[in-house]
């Protein structure tokens, strides 16, 4: 396991002492500095995307966020197994899992963990014989993750299919406290009755359904997949509920990032490019969710950029598609405020050799949050983004889905029904708007730091 984040708490027992000593030695040897969530927006030395020599590239990802004020995320889990389904963008011959305890209040105990193929139509059940055990720390069944940190598993030999579902089951043997989670998964997951059920093939013991991911934030792959395609790099999408896929078909992988992954896989020029979705419903460029009544909206994009983009495996390009919540939710930001925030993120990415695409904001007239002032700010921001020199390319999402007869509205054929979020067809239109030329390139600036993991 590799751990990044805040320092470990006081060890409990000999194994914890050995683990803590090994961690300190490893971090000192690597010379890594990791920011806490509160300080993550401050410039400084941060882990970068992994060098090509490491071989790891992100295939699936989501962005962690704090627990909600109430419910399962706030109550936490105790001696339960969570079974979660994720959808890969690229395949490989090996995988490793990333599990985040970024917003924890104490050490997190991870028990037995498995990865398997789900039974189609029954996501709580797994294909017999497909499960593989996931280990940590060079072969341990489980591990302890300090608050504010991330655990990365040992490599697992697994024929990872591209564009397919995987089932990850994690036993949480001790009280977790408030969970680090992703609240709007658009994908059903399941929580078991008490006990370690990571090896269960049937899904009968998984009696609670949740449309959230708990602790799990990434699946990286390396090596050729069954078709001989090798990972080439990753595109990371930083955004809000539009990127999270709100309005798309649940369990249908209808987010625009899913559609983009399918588009890249179908083109030999871009096959092997992973797509990581780091959208969070309600997220803003400039304001944290903890500053509102919904902490699950996550750390502002400026504050989570290092963790959710720069530190992802094999990142080559980042798409910044965010800002509408800054304009439509109180306290309101100006178009210039948001523009400056996006420019700051672009500068930080380009300094690390990462290409930056910026998306224009799509229409939302007739939604409950639309106002004439917010519309004017959206139009002002979009005009500035279309000519801003700080970005390598502009993705005109606005032009892709607006109604030609009323450009302040989304086309009826793309409207999920709430007049702001899109349906599957609308998200496909966003994916088609992304310019794919040069996605595997870098800006030619300083290369990203090699944060090589086992």
KASUL-V378901 format. One record per residue. RES is the residue in three letters. NEAR is the number of other C-alpha atoms within 8 Angstrom. Layout:
BEGIN
res=RES near=NEAR
res=RES near=NEAR
END
This chain:
BEGIN
res=UNK near=10
res=UNK near=10
res=UNK near=10
res=UNK near=8
res=UNK near=12
res=UNK near=11
res=UNK near=5
res=UNK near=10
res=UNK near=8
res=UNK near=4
res=UNK near=8
res=UNK near=7
res=UNK near=6
res=UNK near=6
res=UNK near=7
res=UNK near=9
res=UNK near=10
res=UNK near=8
res=UNK near=8
res=UNK near=10
res=UNK near=8
res=UNK near=8
res=UNK near=9
res=UNK near=8
res=UNK near=8
res=UNK near=8
res=UNK near=9
res=UNK near=8
res=UNK near=6
res=UNK near=6
res=UNK near=6
res=UNK near=8
res=UNK near=7
res=UNK near=9
res=UNK near=10
res=UNK near=9
res=UNK near=11
res=UNK near=7
res=UNK near=8
res=UNK near=13
res=UNK near=10
res=UNK near=6
res=UNK near=5
res=UNK near=4
res=UNK near=5
res=UNK near=10
res=UNK near=13
res=UNK near=13
res=UNK near=14
res=UNK near=16
res=UNK near=12
res=UNK near=7
res=UNK near=4
res=UNK near=8
res=UNK near=9
res=UNK near=12
res=UNK near=16
res=UNK near=18
res=UNK near=16
res=UNK near=15
res=UNK near=11
res=UNK near=12
res=UNK near=11
res=UNK near=12
res=UNK near=15
res=UNK near=13
res=UNK near=14
res=UNK near=10
res=UNK near=8
res=UNK near=8
res=UNK near=7
res=UNK near=7
res=UNK near=12
res=UNK near=12
res=UNK near=10
res=UNK near=11
res=UNK near=12
res=UNK near=10
res=UNK near=12
res=UNK near=14
res=UNK near=16
res=UNK near=13
res=UNK near=15
res=UNK near=11
res=UNK near=13
res=UNK near=10
res=UNK near=10
res=UNK near=14
res=UNK near=16
res=UNK near=14
res=UNK near=20
res=UNK near=19
res=UNK near=14
res=UNK near=13
res=UNK near=14
res=UNK near=12
res=UNK near=12
res=UNK near=13
res=UNK near=11
res=UNK near=13
res=UNK near=16
res=UNK near=13
res=UNK near=12
res=UNK near=14
res=UNK near=7
res=UNK near=8
res=UNK near=12
res=UNK near=11
res=UNK near=12
res=UNK near=13
res=UNK near=11
res=UNK near=13
res=UNK near=15
res=UNK near=13
res=UNK near=12
res=UNK near=12
res=UNK near=11
res=UNK near=14
res=UNK near=10
res=UNK near=5
res=UNK near=4
res=UNK near=8
res=UNK near=13
res=UNK near=13
res=UNK near=11
res=UNK near=16
res=UNK near=11
res=UNK near=6
res=UNK near=4
res=UNK near=8
res=UNK near=12
res=UNK near=9
res=UNK near=9
res=UNK near=13
res=UNK near=14
res=UNK near=13
res=UNK near=10
res=UNK near=7
res=UNK near=7
res=UNK near=8
res=UNK near=10
res=UNK near=11
res=UNK near=10
res=UNK near=8
res=UNK near=14
res=UNK near=14
res=UNK near=16
res=UNK near=13
res=UNK near=13
res=UNK near=14
res=UNK near=13
res=UNK near=12
res=UNK near=13
res=UNK near=14
res=UNK near=9
res=UNK near=11
res=UNK near=7
res=UNK near=9
res=UNK near=10
res=UNK near=11
res=UNK near=11
res=UNK near=10
res=UNK near=11
res=UNK near=8
res=UNK near=10
res=UNK near=12
res=UNK near=14
res=UNK near=12
res=UNK near=13
res=UNK near=13
res=UNK near=16
res=UNK near=16
res=UNK near=12
res=UNK near=8
res=UNK near=9
res=UNK near=12
res=UNK near=11
res=UNK near=12
res=UNK near=17
res=UNK near=16
res=UNK near=14
res=UNK near=15
res=UNK near=9
res=UNK near=10
res=UNK near=10
res=UNK near=14
res=UNK near=11
res=UNK near=14
res=UNK near=15
res=UNK near=13
res=UNK near=13
res=UNK near=14
res=UNK near=9
res=UNK near=8
res=UNK near=10
res=UNK near=12
res=UNK near=10
res=UNK near=12
res=UNK near=7
res=UNK near=8
res=UNK near=8
res=UNK near=8
res=UNK near=11
res=UNK near=6
res=UNK near=8
res=UNK near=12
res=UNK near=9
res=UNK near=7
res=UNK near=9
res=UNK near=8
res=UNK near=11
res=UNK near=13
res=UNK near=12
res=UNK near=9
res=UNK near=12
res=UNK near=11
res=UNK near=13
res=UNK near=12
res=UNK near=13
res=UNK near=14
res=UNK near=17
res=UNK near=14
res=UNK near=10
res=UNK near=12
res=UNK near=14
res=UNK near=10
res=UNK near=5
res=UNK near=6
res=UNK near=11
res=UNK near=11
res=UNK near=17
res=UNK near=11
res=UNK near=14
res=UNK near=17
res=UNK near=14
res=UNK near=13
res=UNK near=15
res=UNK near=17
res=UNK near=15
res=UNK near=14
res=UNK near=13
res=UNK near=11
res=UNK near=17
res=UNK near=16
res=UNK near=14
res=UNK near=13
res=UNK near=9
res=UNK near=15
res=UNK near=10
res=UNK near=8
res=UNK near=7
res=UNK near=7
res=UNK near=10
res=UNK near=13
res=UNK near=14
res=UNK near=14
res=UNK near=12
res=UNK near=11
res=UNK near=12
res=UNK near=13
res=UNK near=13
res=UNK near=10
res=UNK near=10
res=UNK near=14
res=UNK near=12
res=UNK near=8
res=UNK near=8
res=UNK near=7
res=UNK near=5
res=UNK near=12
res=UNK near=11
res=UNK near=13
res=UNK near=16
res=UNK near=16
res=UNK near=16
res=UNK near=15
res=UNK near=14
res=UNK near=15
res=UNK near=15
res=UNK near=15
res=UNK near=11
res=UNK near=10
res=UNK near=19
res=UNK near=14
res=UNK near=13
res=UNK near=10
res=UNK near=10
res=UNK near=13
res=UNK near=15
res=UNK near=11
res=UNK near=7
res=UNK near=7
res=UNK near=7
res=UNK near=9
res=UNK near=15
res=UNK near=12
res=UNK near=14
res=UNK near=14
res=UNK near=13
res=UNK near=13
res=UNK near=12
res=UNK near=11
res=UNK near=13
res=UNK near=13
res=UNK near=13
res=UNK near=13
res=UNK near=9
res=UNK near=11
res=UNK near=13
res=UNK near=13
res=UNK near=13
res=UNK near=13
res=UNK near=12
res=UNK near=14
res=UNK near=18
res=UNK near=14
res=UNK near=15
res=UNK near=15
res=UNK near=12
res=UNK near=12
res=UNK near=13
res=UNK near=13
res=UNK near=10
res=UNK near=9
res=UNK near=10
res=UNK near=16
res=UNK near=14
res=UNK near=11
res=UNK near=8
res=UNK near=6
res=UNK near=5
res=UNK near=8
res=UNK near=8
res=UNK near=9
res=UNK near=11
res=UNK near=7
res=UNK near=8
res=UNK near=14
res=UNK near=11
res=UNK near=8
res=UNK near=11
res=UNK near=10
res=UNK near=10
res=UNK near=9
res=UNK near=10
res=UNK near=11
res=UNK near=9
res=UNK near=8
res=UNK near=13
res=UNK near=12
res=UNK near=9
res=UNK near=13
res=UNK near=14
res=UNK near=14
res=UNK near=15
res=UNK near=14
res=UNK near=13
res=UNK near=12
res=UNK near=13
res=UNK near=14
res=UNK near=12
res=UNK near=11
res=UNK near=11
res=UNK near=11
res=UNK near=12
res=UNK near=7
res=UNK near=9
res=UNK near=4
res=UNK near=6
res=UNK near=11
res=UNK near=8
res=UNK near=6
res=UNK near=6
res=UNK near=10
res=UNK near=11
res=UNK near=8
res=UNK near=11
res=UNK near=12
res=UNK near=8
res=UNK near=9
res=UNK near=13
res=UNK near=10
res=UNK near=8
res=UNK near=9
res=UNK near=12
res=UNK near=9
res=UNK near=6
res=UNK near=7
res=UNK near=5
res=UNK near=7
res=UNK near=12
res=UNK near=8
res=UNK near=8
res=UNK near=11
res=UNK near=11
res=UNK near=11
res=UNK near=12
res=UNK near=10
res=UNK near=7
res=UNK near=9
res=UNK near=13
res=UNK near=14
res=UNK near=11
res=UNK near=6
res=UNK near=4
res=UNK near=7
res=UNK near=9
res=UNK near=10
res=UNK near=12
res=UNK near=16
res=UNK near=10
res=UNK near=6
res=UNK near=6
res=UNK near=13
res=UNK near=14
res=UNK near=11
res=UNK near=7
res=UNK near=7
res=UNK near=13
res=UNK near=13
res=UNK near=13
res=UNK near=17
res=UNK near=13
res=UNK near=13
res=UNK near=9
res=UNK near=12
res=UNK near=16
res=UNK near=13
res=UNK near=11
res=UNK near=12
res=UNK near=12
res=UNK near=9
res=UNK near=10
res=UNK near=9
res=UNK near=7
res=UNK near=7
res=UNK near=4
res=UNK near=5
res=UNK near=11
res=UNK near=11
res=UNK near=8
res=UNK near=11
res=UNK near=8
res=UNK near=6
res=UNK near=9
res=UNK near=7
res=UNK near=7
res=UNK near=11
res=UNK near=10
res=UNK near=9
res=UNK near=9
res=UNK near=7
res=UNK near=5
res=UNK near=6
END
